[in-house]
Amino acid sequence: MKVALLHYSAPPVVGGVESVLGHHARLMADAGHQVRLLAGRGEQVDPRVPFVQLPLADSRHPDILAVKEQLDKGQVPAEFAVLAEQLAAVLFEGLAGVDVLIAHNVCSLNKNLPLTAALKQLSGQPGSPRLVCWHHDLAWTTPRYRAELHGGYPWDLLRTAWPGVVQVAVSELRRTELSELFGLAPENISVIPNGVDLARFFKLEEQTQSFLQRLDLLDAEPILLLPVRITRRKNIELAIRTLAALRRKYPEAALVVTGPLGPHNPANVDYFAQLTALRTELDLQGAAHFLAELHPGFLPDSVIFDFYQLADALLMPSREEGFGIPILEAGLAGLPVFCADILPLRALGRENATYFSPDAGPEELASLIAARLSTDQAFGLRVRTRKQFTWEQVYHWQIEPLITQSGGRIL
């Protein structure tokens, strides 16, 4: 499908809406759509997404600013209609062959009313793309804009539901405001939130991102991290049994063991076979993950550190440790620490960790973990963000269906 995104400016111009445009364009291109950006200022920053510059779409274009100065006083100068016609003509050309046009804030704010008027002129014409008005801000409900707004045309364009247009608000508050402003039922306005770029926020390595996709980890709740080599003294079987018990309360819980097999003891091969057999016995094939199955040998430190950022808790059931550096790394990452009550780990964790016997029953340990996480507000927000507010989740569940449903041309 051919999709166009319209705003006053586009990346690399820095701004909240500009950032959203960039993410939308990237995700749509990833999904196989043909995407173009239309704006007054910007550049092509993605080789898959052409940038179509429409100078008069810029809210800071001198001619637009001159007209806005008069509009803010309640006067509609003759130049307004001329600019609207010019913009309609370049829009028509820039939208050739487009199925869906998503206009961000153009139908909401008075930053460039000639552009709004041009868009209204094109909306609903035979052969024009289906229009989606994406509302981040609303001039008519924002006190700081009120002195610039007046009754009648063109200001009323910003408080009128145009026929045949799909309406999107970025929050429930904006939907309520838009519903009252337009006289539309709330169910006729979609709420599609902004998202977060998890990979960019955490500066994830490409290898880490590949692991996340292959293991589908972002839907897990919680993610327990066990950053150790696969050797018997690490007591990994307790972690696996604990995971099975924890999944009775948290059905999407996952465990990630990052290390390879211990290099000095051939018996570790047999131990690993026992662990994978236990995983199968407990039906945890999609929940207990050994990165050694995906990558032989040691992983780069940068990848291991990524998992500290992604995990929800550190689980260390070791029977023996000489030191226990994962306790310190978890402290730097802000992770809750659940570790065996052995001298080296207690010396590091002191009162800032939750301890258990290496011989503890899995039900007991699962209850400890569940009790700690159930009262952790940061954990709840982290999981909800990871599951609902990454750009990939927002796109998959909300933006892609909207594009598909809005794809027909008006004939």
C-alpha positions in Angstrom: 0.0 0.0 0.0 1.2 3.6 -0.7 1.1 5.8 2.4 2.0 9.5 2.8 2.7 11.3 6.1 2.1 15.0 6.2 3.3 17.6 8.8 4.9 21.0 8.8 8.3 19.6 9.2 9.9 16.1 9.3 13.2 14.5 10.5 15.9 15.4 11.0 14.1 18.4 12.4 13.9 17.8 16.1 10.4 17.7 17.7 7.9 15.4 19.2 5.6 15.0 16.2 8.7 14.8 13.9 10.0 11.9 15.9 6.7 10.1 15.6 6.7 10.7 11.9 10.1 9.1 11.6 9.1 6.0 13.6 5.8 5.6 11.7 7.6 5.9 8.3 10.3 3.3 9.4 7.7 0.8 10.7 5.5 1.1 7.6 8.5 0.6 5.4 9.5 -2.4 7.5 6.1 -3.8 6.9 6.5 -3.5 3.1 4.4 -0.3 2.4 5.6 2.4 0.1 5.9 5.4 2.2 6.7 9.1 1.5 7.0 12.1 3.8 5.6 15.4 2.8 6.6 18.5 4.8 7.9 22.0 4.5 11.2 21.3 6.2 13.2 18.1 6.5 15.4 15.7 4.6 15.4 12.1 3.4 16.9 10.1 6.4 15.7 6.6 5.4 16.7 5.4 1.9 13.4 3.6 1.7 11.3 6.7 2.4 11.4 9.6 -0.1 11.0 13.1 1.3 8.8 15.5 -0.7 9.5 19.1 0.2 6.5 21.4 0.0 8.0 24.8 1.1 4.6 26.4 1.8 3.7 23.5 4.2 6.3 24.9 6.6 4.7 26.7 9.5 7.7 29.1 9.5 7.6 30.0 5.8 7.6 33.8 5.5 4.4 33.9 3.5 2.6 31.7 5.9 3.8 33.7 8.9 2.7 36.9 7.2 -0.8 35.5 6.7 -0.9 34.0 10.2 -0.2 37.4 11.7 -3.4 38.7 10.1 -5.4 35.6 11.0 -4.4 35.9 14.6 -6.1 39.3 14.6 -9.3 37.8 13.2 -8.6 39.0 9.6 -8.6 36.8 6.5 -6.3 38.5 4.0 -6.7 37.9 0.2 -3.3 36.1 0.2 -4.9 33.3 2.3 -6.9 31.9 -0.6 -4.0 32.2 -3.0 -1.7 30.2 -0.6 -4.4 27.6 -0.1 -4.8 27.1 -3.8 -1.0 26.8 -4.3 -0.8 24.3 -1.5 -3.7 22.3 -2.9 -2.0 22.1 -6.2 1.4 20.9 -4.8 -0.4 18.5 -2.4 -2.3 17.0 -5.3 0.9 16.4 -7.2 2.8 15.1 -4.1 0.0 12.6 -3.4 -0.2 11.1 -6.8 -0.9 7.4 -6.5 -1.2 7.5 -2.7 -3.8 5.3 -1.0 -3.7 6.7 2.5 -2.7 10.2 3.7 -2.0 10.6 7.4 -1.9 14.3 8.4 -0.3 15.0 11.8 -1.7 18.0 13.6 -2.5 19.8 10.3 -6.3 19.4 11.1 -5.8 20.3 14.7 -3.6 23.4 15.0 -3.6 26.9 13.5 0.1 26.8 12.7 -0.6 26.8 8.9 -4.2 27.4 8.2 -3.7 27.7 4.4 -2.4 24.1 4.5 -5.4 23.0 6.5 -7.7 24.7 4.0 -5.9 23.0 1.1 -6.2 19.6 2.8 -9.9 20.2 3.3 -10.3 21.1 -0.4 -8.7 17.8 -1.4 -10.4 15.7 1.2 -13.2 13.6 -0.4 -12.5 14.5 -4.0 -12.7 11.6 -6.5 -9.4 9.8 -6.6 -8.0 11.4 -3.5 -6.4 9.2 -0.8 -8.3 8.3 2.3 -7.5 10.9 4.9 -6.5 10.1 8.5 -6.3 13.1 10.8 -3.8 12.3 13.6 -4.4 14.6 16.5 -1.5 15.2 19.0 -2.6 18.7 20.0 -5.9 20.7 19.7 -5.8 24.4 19.3 -9.4 24.9 20.3 -9.0 23.2 23.6 -5.6 24.7 24.5 -5.8 28.0 26.4 -2.5 29.3 25.0 -4.0 29.3 21.4 -7.4 30.7 22.3 -6.5 34.4 21.5 -5.5 33.4 18.0 -8.8 31.7 17.2 -11.9 33.3 15.9 -15.4 32.2 14.7 -16.0 31.3 11.1 -13.7 30.2 8.3 -10.9 29.1 8.3 -10.6 28.7 12.1 -13.8 26.5 12.2 -11.9 23.9 10.1 -10.1 23.0 13.3 -13.3 22.2 15.2 -15.3 20.4 12.5 -15.4 16.7 11.8 -14.8 16.5 8.0 -16.9 13.9 6.2 -15.2 10.6 5.4 -12.1 11.3 7.6 -10.6 8.8 10.0 -9.9 10.5 13.4 -7.0 9.4 15.6 -6.1 10.8 19.0 -2.9 10.0 20.9 -4.5 9.7 24.3 -7.8 9.2 26.1 -7.7 12.9 27.1 -7.3 14.0 23.5 -10.2 11.7 22.4 -12.5 13.2 25.1 -11.6 16.7 24.0 -12.0 15.8 20.3 -15.3 14.1 20.9 -16.7 17.2 22.6 -15.2 19.6 20.1 -16.4 17.7 17.0 -19.6 16.3 18.4 -18.5 12.8 17.6 -19.1 9.7 19.7 -15.8 8.6 21.4 -16.0 5.2 19.7 -15.7 7.0 16.3 -12.2 8.2 17.3 -9.3 5.8 17.6 -6.8 6.2 20.4 -3.3 5.2 19.2 -0.5 6.1 21.6 3.0 7.1 20.9 5.7 4.5 21.5 9.2 4.1 22.7 12.1 2.8 20.7 13.4 0.1 23.0 16.4 -0.8 21.0 17.6 2.8 20.7 16.7 3.6 24.3 18.9 0.8 25.6 21.4 1.0 22.7 20.9 -2.7 22.1 23.5 -4.6 20.1 22.3 -6.1 16.8 22.9 -9.6 18.3 20.7 -8.8 21.3 17.9 -7.6 19.0 18.2 -10.8 17.1 17.9 -12.8 20.3 14.8 -10.8 21.3 13.1 -11.5 18.0 13.9 -15.2 18.0 12.9 -15.8 21.6 9.9 -13.4 21.6 11.1 -12.1 25.0 9.4 -8.7 25.1 6.1 -10.4 25.9 7.6 -12.1 28.9 6.6 -11.2 32.5 8.9 -11.2 34.3 12.3 -11.9 32.7 14.7 -13.6 35.1 18.3 -13.3 34.2 20.9 -16.0 35.1 24.2 -14.7 33.6 26.4 -17.8 34.3 28.2 -20.6 32.5 26.4 -23.9 32.3 28.2 -25.9 35.1 26.7 -27.9 37.9 27.7 -25.7 40.8 25.5 -22.9 39.4 22.4 -24.9 40.4 20.6 -24.0 37.2 18.1 -26.8 37.7 16.6 -24.9 40.7 16.1 -21.9 38.5 14.3 -24.0 35.9 12.0 -25.6 38.5 11.4 -22.2 40.1 10.4 -20.8 36.7 7.8 -23.6 36.4 6.4 -22.7 39.8 6.5 -18.9 39.1 4.5 -19.4 35.9 1.5 -20.4 38.0 1.2 -16.8 39.1 3.0 -15.2 36.1 2.1 -17.5 33.1 4.5 -15.5 30.8 7.5 -15.7 33.0 10.8 -16.4 31.3 14.4 -17.3 32.3 17.5 -16.4 30.3 20.8 -18.2 30.9 23.4 -16.3 29.1 26.6 -18.4 29.4 28.1 -21.2 27.4 29.0 -24.6 28.8 31.8 -24.5 31.3 35.0 -25.1 29.3 37.0 -27.2 31.7 34.7 -30.2 32.6 33.5 -32.6 30.0 30.7 -33.5 32.4 29.1 -30.2 31.6 27.8 -31.7 28.4 25.8 -34.3 30.3 24.6 -31.6 32.7 23.3 -29.4 29.9 21.5 -32.5 28.5 19.9 -32.9 31.9 18.8 -29.3 32.0 17.2 -29.4 28.6 15.5 -32.6 29.5 14.1 -31.0 32.6 12.9 -28.1 30.5 11.0 -30.5 28.3 9.6 -32.4 31.3 8.3 -29.1 32.7 7.0 -27.9 29.4 9.2 -24.8 29.4 10.6 -25.0 25.9 9.4 -21.5 25.1 10.2 -20.0 28.5 13.6 -21.3 29.7 16.2 -19.9 27.2 19.8 -20.9 26.9 21.6 -18.5 24.7 24.2 -21.2 24.2 21.7 -22.9 22.0 21.7 -19.9 19.7 25.3 -18.9 19.9 28.3 -21.1 20.7 31.0 -19.8 22.9 31.1 -16.6 25.0 29.0 -13.6 24.1 30.4 -10.1 24.0 30.1 -8.2 27.3 28.0 -5.6 25.5 25.3 -8.2 24.8 25.3 -9.5 28.3 25.0 -6.0 29.6 22.0 -5.5 27.3 20.2 -8.3 29.1 20.7 -6.6 32.4 18.8 -3.7 30.9 16.0 -5.9 29.6 15.6 -8.2 32.6 13.3 -7.7 35.5 15.3 -9.6 38.2 18.6 -11.4 38.7 18.3 -15.0 39.9 21.5 -16.6 41.2 20.9 -20.0 42.9 24.6 -21.0 42.9 25.9 -23.5 45.4 29.4 -22.1 45.1 30.9 -18.8 44.0 34.3 -17.3 44.5 33.1 -13.7 44.2 29.8 -13.1 42.3 30.1 -10.1 40.1 26.6 -10.4 38.6 25.3 -9.1 42.0 27.2 -5.9 41.4 26.2 -5.6 37.8 22.6 -6.1 38.8 23.0 -3.3 41.3 24.2 -0.9 38.6 21.3 -1.9 36.4 18.8 -1.5 39.2 17.6 -5.1 39.2 16.1 -6.8 42.2 18.5 -9.5 43.2 17.4 -13.0 44.3 20.5 -15.1 45.3 21.6 -18.1 47.2 22.6 -17.4 50.8 26.2 -18.2 50.5 29.0 -16.1 52.0 30.4 -14.4 48.8 27.0 -13.4 47.6 25.8 -12.1 51.0 29.0 -10.1 51.3 28.2 -8.3 48.1 24.4 -8.0 48.4 24.2 -7.3 52.1 20.7 -6.0 53.0 20.0 -5.1 49.3 19.3 -8.6 48.1 16.7 -11.4 48.8 18.3 -14.6 50.0 17.3 -18.2 49.9 19.0 -21.6 50.5 20.5 -23.3 47.5 18.4 -26.3 48.6 15.2 -24.2 48.8 12.1 -25.7 47.2 11.0 -24.1 43.9 7.6 -23.2 45.3 9.2 -21.3 48.2 11.6 -19.4 45.9 8.8 -18.6 43.4 6.8 -17.2 46.2 9.7 -15.0 47.3 10.1 -13.6 43.7 6.3 -13.1 43.2 6.0 -11.3 46.6 8.8 -8.9 45.8 7.7 -8.1 42.2 4.0 -7.8 43.0 4.8 -4.7 45.1 7.3 -3.2 42.7 5.7 -0.3 40.9 8.7 0.1 38.6 8.4 -3.6 37.5 4.7 -3.1 36.7 5.4 -0.1 34.6 8.4 -1.7 32.9 6.4 -4.7 31.8 3.4 -2.7 30.6 5.7 -0.4 28.6 7.5 -3.4 27.1 4.3 -5.2 26.2 2.1 -2.3 25.0 4.2 0.8 24.2 7.2 -0.2 22.1 6.8 1.2 18.6 6.7 -2.4 17.2 3.8 -3.3 19.5 1.9 -0.1 18.7 2.4 -0.5 15.0 1.5 -4.2 14.9 -1.7 -3.9 17.0 -3.0 -0.5 16.1 -1.3 1.3 13.2 -1.2 -1.5 10.7 -4.9 -2.4 11.1 -5.7 1.3 10.7 -3.8 1.6 7.5 -5.4 -1.5 6.1 -8.9 -0.5 7.1 -8.3 3.0 5.7 -6.8 2.0 2.5 -9.6 2.4 0.0 -9.7 5.3 -2.3 -12.8 7.6 -2.4 -14.3 7.1 -5.9 
